[in-house]
């Protein structure tokens, strides 16, 4: 687009055509903004023809994106300034969807693109589905307990939650942070450059392999064997590719179950003494872990995607919400497929403010494993 080999109106029209064909089945969108998107694309074509994309301006000119929920445009300013075209608002949980487990689009319940009888995860449900199904290359999300990482894992895409406080968030508890879902870590890095006005290389250079600690359960969860096995196999592939070197810490990564802290922080008027104790102790343990390793690797979810009747007795957030309470950045990357044909995820967690490390490791993993 910036090189004038493509027109934004053509790219956006193709995305809208794909959405029109697929969304009645997938139910990934609450609203589709066809006329506005085509008008915006035409304006971009005129700007590019007039030289507005020269000198590195409009780095994402003409890229169709989806935003989470009807209010998602408020947080999409940097993407629009970079030349993206918002084509619609993705589905989020509606009434009767406890624990944010699936979305409700304009055509009905959002389905997992790999198996329609399974949930895509939530609450960034439609965002993950839109990306996984190839309707858009990038969709915005927000993550208060795993709401980007869980659907990323269950739909087989990349999902990033940023460090608490790194980007603006309307959540007064500090638990929810902005995030993004893409098909590749390179596209996630493009989003990061735009929203932070930084490059991944702005941080200290990363030399591979980086050190990592593996934990199947963080010391408190009880995940199913299959997601653990898939995530561990993905971690081993990173080892074989020379991306990470697994190290054994002096003590295993045993965290306190964050559920009481998370629930108290989300409950108006709750006594926060226990929440503060859990947060302080887990922060101490994570500080100790990251003093001797660059990354913490875990399964993203404790179970495969469940059906649309609900999650049962196991919180899908069991392995993700600890890092909403602590504020650490975390990324889910694809880890293969289970026996049910649905994807699973490997979660990478880094120290506060080390998104560049997460993105560098995920991009290096894609490059080296693809070459292998």
PAKEFI-643804 format. One record per residue (C-alpha): residue number from 1; chain; x, y, z. Coordinates in nm, 3 decimals, always signed. Layout:
MARPA   gumar   tifi         X         Y         Z
MARPA     NUM      A         X         Y         Z
...
This chain:
MARPA   gumar   tifi         X         Y         Z
MARPA       1      A    +0.000    +0.000    +0.000
MARPA       2      A    +0.273    +0.247    +0.099
MARPA       3      A    +0.466    +0.146    -0.215
MARPA       4      A    +0.149    +0.201    -0.420
MARPA       5      A    +0.134    -0.161    -0.537
MARPA       6      A    -0.207    -0.201    -0.370
MARPA       7      A    -0.497    +0.032    -0.308
MARPA       8      A    -0.651    +0.054    +0.037
MARPA       9      A    -1.003    +0.042    -0.107
MARPA      10      A    -0.929    -0.295    -0.269
MARPA      11      A    -0.773    -0.442    +0.045
MARPA      12      A    -1.059    -0.324    +0.264
MARPA      13      A    -1.323    -0.437    +0.015
MARPA      14      A    -1.170    -0.786    +0.015
MARPA      15      A    -1.176    -0.794    +0.396
MARPA      16      A    -1.539    -0.684    +0.402
MARPA      17      A    -1.628    -0.951    +0.147
MARPA      18      A    -1.463    -1.220    +0.362
MARPA      19      A    -1.648    -1.094    +0.668
MARPA      20      A    -1.976    -1.098    +0.477
MARPA      21      A    -1.926    -1.460    +0.378
MARPA      22      A    -1.792    -1.597    +0.706
MARPA      23      A    -1.948    -1.396    +0.985
MARPA      24      A    -2.300    -1.542    +0.966
MARPA      25      A    -2.134    -1.871    +1.070
MARPA      26      A    -1.857    -1.745    +1.301
MARPA      27      A    -2.045    -1.455    +1.464
MARPA      28      A    -1.720    -1.268    +1.527
MARPA      29      A    -1.861    -0.917    +1.481
MARPA      30      A    -2.112    -0.705    +1.667
MARPA      31      A    -2.110    -0.441    +1.395
MARPA      32      A    -1.947    -0.413    +1.052
MARPA      33      A    -1.872    -0.061    +0.933
MARPA      34      A    -1.859    -0.120    +0.559
MARPA      35      A    -1.941    +0.223    +0.421
MARPA      36      A    -1.725    +0.406    +0.672
MARPA      37      A    -1.433    +0.168    +0.614
MARPA      38      A    -1.444    +0.211    +0.237
MARPA      39      A    -1.469    +0.588    +0.272
MARPA      40      A    -1.168    +0.587    +0.508
MARPA      41      A    -0.974    +0.364    +0.265
MARPA      42      A    -1.044    +0.603    -0.021
MARPA      43      A    -0.915    +0.892    +0.187
MARPA      44      A    -0.598    +0.695    +0.260
MARPA      45      A    -0.544    +0.622    -0.109
MARPA      46      A    -0.564    +0.994    -0.180
MARPA      47      A    -0.322    +1.073    +0.102
MARPA      48      A    -0.069    +0.815    -0.015
MARPA      49      A    -0.096    +0.940    -0.373
MARPA      50      A    -0.020    +1.284    -0.237
MARPA      51      A    +0.298    +1.165    -0.067
MARPA      52      A    +0.165    +1.136    +0.290
MARPA      53      A    +0.328    +0.792    +0.340
MARPA      54      A    +0.681    +0.909    +0.263
MARPA      55      A    +0.951    +0.913    +0.527
MARPA      56      A    +0.802    +0.629    +0.730
MARPA      57      A    +0.464    +0.794    +0.788
MARPA      58      A    +0.148    +0.582    +0.785
MARPA      59      A    +0.341    +0.258    +0.861
MARPA      60      A    +0.019    +0.049    +0.861
MARPA      61      A    -0.152    +0.224    +0.572
MARPA      62      A    -0.458    +0.036    +0.453
MARPA      63      A    -0.439    -0.251    +0.704
MARPA      64      A    -0.792    -0.364    +0.796
MARPA      65      A    -0.834    -0.404    +1.172
MARPA      66      A    -1.113    -0.497    +1.408
MARPA      67      A    -1.166    -0.338    +1.748
MARPA      68      A    -1.297    -0.505    +2.062
MARPA      69      A    -1.658    -0.415    +2.127
MARPA      70      A    -1.851    -0.105    +2.031
MARPA      71      A    -1.628    +0.112    +2.251
MARPA      72      A    -1.309    -0.020    +2.093
MARPA      73      A    -1.253    +0.278    +1.866
MARPA      74      A    -1.168    +0.492    +2.170
MARPA      75      A    -0.849    +0.292    +2.222
MARPA      76      A    -0.764    +0.254    +1.854
MARPA      77      A    -0.636    +0.608    +1.796
MARPA      78      A    -0.270    +0.514    +1.741
MARPA      79      A    -0.367    +0.244    +1.490
MARPA      80      A    -0.589    +0.481    +1.294
MARPA      81      A    -0.314    +0.744    +1.298
MARPA      82      A    -0.078    +0.482    +1.153
MARPA      83      A    -0.314    +0.427    +0.859
MARPA      84      A    -0.522    +0.130    +0.973
MARPA      85      A    -0.885    +0.103    +0.866
MARPA      86      A    -1.132    -0.014    +1.132
MARPA      87      A    -1.382    -0.248    +0.964
MARPA      88      A    -1.596    -0.337    +1.265
MARPA      89      A    -1.646    -0.409    +1.634
MARPA      90      A    -1.585    -0.766    +1.748
MARPA      91      A    -1.812    -0.972    +1.970
MARPA      92      A    -1.781    -0.978    +2.347
MARPA      93      A    -1.978    -1.175    +2.607
MARPA      94      A    -2.344    -1.093    +2.635
MARPA      95      A    -2.603    -1.164    +2.903
MARPA      96      A    -2.583    -1.515    +3.044
MARPA      97      A    -2.216    -1.569    +2.961
MARPA      98      A    -2.048    -1.599    +3.304
MARPA      99      A    -1.671    -1.583    +3.331
MARPA     100      A    -1.639    -1.417    +2.993
MARPA     101      A    -1.618    -1.751    +2.814
MARPA     102      A    -1.765    -1.671    +2.476
MARPA     103      A    -1.888    -1.385    +2.266
MARPA     104      A    -2.226    -1.284    +2.132
MARPA     105      A    -2.212    -1.137    +1.782
MARPA     106      A    -2.484    -0.982    +1.571
MARPA     107      A    -2.566    -1.326    +1.424
MARPA     108      A    -2.551    -1.524    +1.749
MARPA     109      A    -2.299    -1.703    +1.972
MARPA     110      A    -1.939    -1.671    +1.856
MARPA     111      A    -1.792    -2.009    +1.763
MARPA     112      A    -1.440    -2.144    +1.760
MARPA     113      A    -1.322    -2.146    +1.395
MARPA     114      A    -1.166    -2.491    +1.446
MARPA     115      A    -1.480    -2.650    +1.595
MARPA     116      A    -1.812    -2.473    +1.594
MARPA     117      A    -1.932    -2.663    +1.902
MARPA     118      A    -1.650    -2.515    +2.112
MARPA     119      A    -1.598    -2.170    +2.258
MARPA     120      A    -1.324    -1.944    +2.121
MARPA     121      A    -1.258    -1.815    +2.474
MARPA     122      A    -1.322    -1.467    +2.598
MARPA     123      A    -1.372    -1.197    +2.652
MARPA     124      A    -1.183    -1.096    +2.335
MARPA     125      A    -1.377    -1.371    +2.160
MARPA     126      A    -1.464    -1.215    +1.829
MARPA     127      A    -1.120    -1.057    +1.801
MARPA     128      A    -0.946    -1.396    +1.817
MARPA     129      A    -1.193    -1.555    +1.575
MARPA     130      A    -1.164    -1.270    +1.323
MARPA     131      A    -0.787    -1.304    +1.320
MARPA     132      A    -0.777    -1.685    +1.321
MARPA     133      A    -1.025    -1.706    +1.033
MARPA     134      A    -0.830    -1.457    +0.823
MARPA     135      A    -1.099    -1.189    +0.826
MARPA     136      A    -0.851    -0.927    +0.948
MARPA     137      A    -0.478    -0.952    +1.026
MARPA     138      A    -0.503    -0.765    +1.356
MARPA     139      A    -0.766    -0.710    +1.624
MARPA     140      A    -0.748    -0.516    +1.946
MARPA     141      A    -0.833    -0.671    +2.282
MARPA     142      A    -0.813    -0.614    +2.653
MARPA     143      A    -0.698    -0.858    +2.917
MARPA     144      A    -0.825    -0.847    +3.275
MARPA     145      A    -0.781    -1.213    +3.367
MARPA     146      A    -0.664    -1.374    +3.044
MARPA     147      A    -0.914    -1.220    +2.804
MARPA     148      A    -0.657    -1.186    +2.524
MARPA     149      A    -0.436    -1.485    +2.599
MARPA     150      A    -0.709    -1.746    +2.646
MARPA     151      A    -0.887    -1.685    +2.312
MARPA     152      A    -0.546    -1.657    +2.145
MARPA     153      A    -0.458    -2.004    +2.273
MARPA     154      A    -0.793    -2.163    +2.186
MARPA     155      A    -0.802    -2.009    +1.837
MARPA     156      A    -0.435    -2.070    +1.751
MARPA     157      A    -0.313    -1.710    +1.723
MARPA     158      A    -0.073    -1.480    +1.907
MARPA     159      A    -0.206    -1.272    +2.195
MARPA     160      A    -0.015    -1.012    +2.397
MARPA     161      A    -0.107    -0.855    +2.733
MARPA     162      A    +0.112    -0.557    +2.817
MARPA     163      A    +0.258    -0.456    +3.152
MARPA     164      A    +0.003    -0.297    +3.383
MARPA     165      A    +0.019    +0.081    +3.348
MARPA     166      A    +0.228    +0.071    +3.030
MARPA     167      A    -0.063    +0.184    +2.811
MARPA     168      A    -0.382    +0.372    +2.906
MARPA     169      A    -0.663    +0.158    +3.045
MARPA     170      A    -1.006    +0.256    +3.178
MARPA     171      A    -0.997    -0.022    +3.440
MARPA     172      A    -0.965    +0.141    +3.782
MARPA     173      A    -0.858    -0.186    +3.949
MARPA     174      A    -0.542    -0.200    +3.738
MARPA     175      A    -0.612    -0.562    +3.645
MARPA     176      A    -0.713    -0.505    +3.282
MARPA     177      A    -0.460    -0.386    +3.026
MARPA     178      A    -0.472    -0.334    +2.650
MARPA     179      A    -0.367    -0.615    +2.423
MARPA     180      A    -0.370    -0.738    +2.066
MARPA     181      A    -0.436    -1.054    +1.868
MARPA     182      A    -0.253    -1.133    +1.544
MARPA     183      A    -0.151    -1.437    +1.341
MARPA     184      A    +0.222    -1.375    +1.383
MARPA     185      A    +0.456    -1.229    +1.641
MARPA     186      A    +0.590    -0.997    +1.371
MARPA     187      A    +0.244    -0.843    +1.335
MARPA     188      A    +0.221    -0.809    +1.714
MARPA     189      A    +0.553    -0.625    +1.704
MARPA     190      A    +0.413    -0.391    +1.437
MARPA     191      A    +0.123    -0.310    +1.671
MARPA     192      A    +0.369    -0.252    +1.955
MARPA     193      A    +0.576    -0.008    +1.748
MARPA     194      A    +0.267    +0.193    +1.664
MARPA     195      A    +0.107    +0.209    +2.010
MARPA     196      A    +0.433    +0.284    +2.193
MARPA     197      A    +0.622    +0.468    +1.918
MARPA     198      A    +0.906    +0.232    +1.990
MARPA     199      A    +1.074    -0.047    +1.801
MARPA     200      A    +1.143    -0.386    +1.955
MARPA     201      A    +1.511    -0.296    +1.917
MARPA     202      A    +1.476    +0.013    +2.139
MARPA     203      A    +1.542    -0.211    +2.440
MARPA     204      A    +1.873    -0.385    +2.511
MARPA     205      A    +1.965    -0.631    +2.232
MARPA     206      A    +1.850    -0.987    +2.292
MARPA     207      A    +2.104    -1.266    +2.256
MARPA     208      A    +1.962    -1.613    +2.204
MARPA     209      A    +1.915    -1.849    +2.371
MARPA     210      A    +1.752    -1.667    +2.660
MARPA     211      A    +1.705    -1.839    +2.992
MARPA     212      A    +1.362    -1.970    +3.081
MARPA     213      A    +1.191    -2.158    +3.362
MARPA     214      A    +0.915    -2.408    +3.288
MARPA     215      A    +0.615    -2.454    +3.513
MARPA     216      A    +0.315    -2.671    +3.427
MARPA     217      A    +0.093    -2.535    +3.704
MARPA     218      A    +0.254    -2.234    +3.880
MARPA     219      A    +0.239    -2.436    +4.200
MARPA     220      A    -0.136    -2.410    +4.260
MARPA     221      A    -0.334    -2.495    +3.944
MARPA     222      A    -0.449    -2.842    +3.837
MARPA     223      A    -0.434    -2.835    +3.454
MARPA     224      A    -0.540    -3.123    +3.235
MARPA     225      A    -0.257    -3.342    +3.102
MARPA     226      A    -0.305    -3.259    +2.734
MARPA     227      A    -0.262    -2.876    +2.746
MARPA     228      A    +0.044    -2.930    +2.965
MARPA     229      A    +0.192    -3.182    +2.721
MARPA     230      A    +0.129    -2.958    +2.421
MARPA     231      A    +0.279    -2.653    +2.591
MARPA     232      A    +0.582    -2.851    +2.710
MARPA     233      A    +0.638    -2.987    +2.358
MARPA     234      A    +0.625    -2.630    +2.226
MARPA     235      A    +0.876    -2.521    +2.491
MARPA     236      A    +1.103    -2.809    +2.392
MARPA     237      A    +1.085    -2.696    +2.030
MARPA     238      A    +1.208    -2.354    +2.141
MARPA     239      A    +1.495    -2.524    +2.319
MARPA     240      A    +1.580    -2.733    +2.012
MARPA     241      A    +1.570    -2.418    +1.795
MARPA     242      A    +1.811    -2.237    +2.027
MARPA     243      A    +1.558    -1.972    +2.130
MARPA     244      A    +1.551    -2.059    +2.501
MARPA     245      A    +1.762    -2.253    +2.747
MARPA     246      A    +1.563    -2.408    +3.028
MARPA     247      A    +1.715    -2.356    +3.371
MARPA     248      A    +1.615    -2.502    +3.704
MARPA     249      A    +1.571    -2.235    +3.971
MARPA     250      A    +1.681    -2.296    +4.330
MARPA     251      A    +1.312    -2.337    +4.415
MARPA     252      A    +1.030    -2.423    +4.174
MARPA     253      A    +0.798    -2.138    +4.071
MARPA     254      A    +0.534    -2.184    +4.339
MARPA     255      A    +0.285    -1.898    +4.347
MARPA     256      A    -0.010    -1.847    +4.576
MARPA     257      A    -0.344    -1.898    +4.404
MARPA     258      A    -0.438    -1.545    +4.286
MARPA     259      A    -0.813    -1.615    +4.278
MARPA     260      A    -0.894    -1.457    +4.617
MARPA     261      A    -0.689    -1.149    +4.534
MARPA     262      A    -0.838    -1.107    +4.188
MARPA     263      A    -1.194    -1.151    +4.313
MARPA     264      A    -1.143    -0.908    +4.601
MARPA     265      A    -0.994    -0.644    +4.371
MARPA     266      A    -1.296    -0.679    +4.144
MARPA     267      A    -1.554    -0.662    +4.425
MARPA     268      A    -1.652    -0.311    +4.538
MARPA     269      A    -1.616    -0.270    +4.913
MARPA     270      A    -1.426    -0.596    +4.964
MARPA     271      A    -1.162    -0.628    +5.235
MARPA     272      A    -0.835    -0.602    +5.043
MARPA     273      A    -0.598    -0.715    +5.318
MARPA     274      A    -0.574    -1.072    +5.185
MARPA     275      A    -0.543    -0.945    +4.828
MARPA     276      A    -0.250    -0.727    +4.927
MARPA     277      A    -0.083    -1.018    +5.107
MARPA     278      A    -0.118    -1.250    +4.807
MARPA     279      A    +0.001    -0.985    +4.566
MARPA     280      A    +0.304    -0.893    +4.777
MARPA     281      A    +0.408    -1.254    +4.827
MARPA     282      A    +0.367    -1.348    +4.462
MARPA     283      A    +0.557    -1.036    +4.357
MARPA     284      A    +0.841    -1.140    +4.584
MARPA     285      A    +0.848    -1.490    +4.437
MARPA     286      A    +0.833    -1.362    +4.080
MARPA     287      A    +1.110    -1.111    +4.146
MARPA     288      A    +1.326    -1.397    +4.269
MARPA     289      A    +1.242    -1.607    +3.963
MARPA     290      A    +1.319    -1.329    +3.715
MARPA     291      A    +1.645    -1.249    +3.890
MARPA     292      A    +1.772    -1.581    +3.756
MARPA     293      A    +1.581    -1.623    +3.430
MARPA     294      A    +1.449    -1.413    +3.144
MARPA     295      A    +1.119    -1.591    +3.084
MARPA     296      A    +0.863    -1.805    +3.260
MARPA     297      A    +0.691    -2.063    +3.036
MARPA     298      A    +0.355    -2.222    +3.119
MARPA     299      A    +0.052    -2.361    +2.938
MARPA     300      A    -0.182    -2.074    +2.856
MARPA     301      A    -0.497    -2.255    +2.964
MARPA     302      A    -0.561    -2.546    +3.201
MARPA     303      A    -0.812    -2.714    +2.967
MARPA     304      A    -0.900    -2.744    +2.599
MARPA     305      A    -1.183    -2.524    +2.471
MARPA     306      A    -1.509    -2.624    +2.633
MARPA     307      A    -1.856    -2.631    +2.481
MARPA     308      A    -2.100    -2.344    +2.468
MARPA     309      A    -2.278    -2.468    +2.779
MARPA     310      A    -2.005    -2.325    +3.000
MARPA     311      A    -1.665    -2.395    +3.153
MARPA     312      A    -1.765    -2.639    +3.425
MARPA     313      A    -1.571    -2.631    +3.750
MARPA     314      A    -1.230    -2.525    +3.614
MARPA     315      A    -1.154    -2.159    +3.559
MARPA     316      A    -0.995    -2.108    +3.217
MARPA     317      A    -0.812    -1.818    +3.384
MARPA     318      A    -0.620    -2.046    +3.624
MARPA     319      A    -0.282    -1.989    +3.458
MARPA     320      A    -0.328    -1.635    +3.331
MARPA     321      A    -0.481    -1.413    +3.598
MARPA     322      A    -0.181    -1.433    +3.830
MARPA     323      A    -0.010    -1.195    +3.586
MARPA     324      A    -0.302    -0.954    +3.586
MARPA     325      A    -0.269    -0.931    +3.963
MARPA     326      A    +0.110    -0.894    +3.940
MARPA     327      A    +0.102    -0.676    +3.627
MARPA     328      A    +0.366    -0.873    +3.434
MARPA     329      A    +0.351    -0.873    +3.052
MARPA     330      A    +0.258    -1.208    +2.900
MARPA     331      A    +0.214    -1.352    +2.552
MARPA     332      A    +0.039    -1.664    +2.426
MARPA     333      A    +0.173    -1.831    +2.114
MARPA     334      A    +0.039    -2.139    +1.932
MARPA     335      A    +0.146    -2.474    +2.080
MARPA     336      A    -0.013    -2.726    +1.846
MARPA     337      A    -0.345    -2.909    +1.845
MARPA     338      A    -0.517    -3.141    +2.087
MARPA     339      A    -0.697    -3.465    +2.014
MARPA     340      A    -1.020    -3.269    +1.969
MARPA     341      A    -0.869    -3.072    +1.679
MARPA     342      A    -0.856    -2.745    +1.875
MARPA     343      A    -0.542    -2.535    +1.931
MARPA     344      A    -0.353    -2.491    +2.256
MARPA     345      A    -0.116    -2.219    +2.371
MARPA     346      A    +0.224    -2.169    +2.530
MARPA     347      A    +0.238    -1.868    +2.764
MARPA     348      A    +0.556    -1.661    +2.786
MARPA     349      A    +0.585    -1.425    +3.084
MARPA     350      A    +0.861    -1.166    +3.132
MARPA     351      A    +0.959    -0.911    +3.392
MARPA     352      A    +0.770    -0.579    +3.408
MARPA     353      A    +0.828    -0.359    +3.105
MARPA     354      A    +0.997    -0.635    +2.906
MARPA     355      A    +0.751    -0.662    +2.619
MARPA     356      A    +1.044    -0.624    +2.380
MARPA     357      A    +1.192    -0.947    +2.514
MARPA     358      A    +0.861    -1.132    +2.471
MARPA     359      A    +0.825    -1.009    +2.115
MARPA     360      A    +1.185    -1.081    +2.023
MARPA     361      A    +1.161    -1.435    +2.160
MARPA     362      A    +0.830    -1.504    +1.987
MARPA     363      A    +0.955    -1.367    +1.655
MARPA     364      A    +1.277    -1.566    +1.682
MARPA     365      A    +1.074    -1.877    +1.758
MARPA     366      A    +0.865    -1.828    +1.446
MARPA     367      A    +1.171    -1.774    +1.230
MARPA     368      A    +1.372    -2.066    +1.360
MARPA     369      A    +1.093    -2.320    +1.385
MARPA     370      A    +0.968    -2.229    +1.036
MARPA     371      A    +1.321    -2.273    +0.899
MARPA     372      A    +1.347    -2.611    +1.071
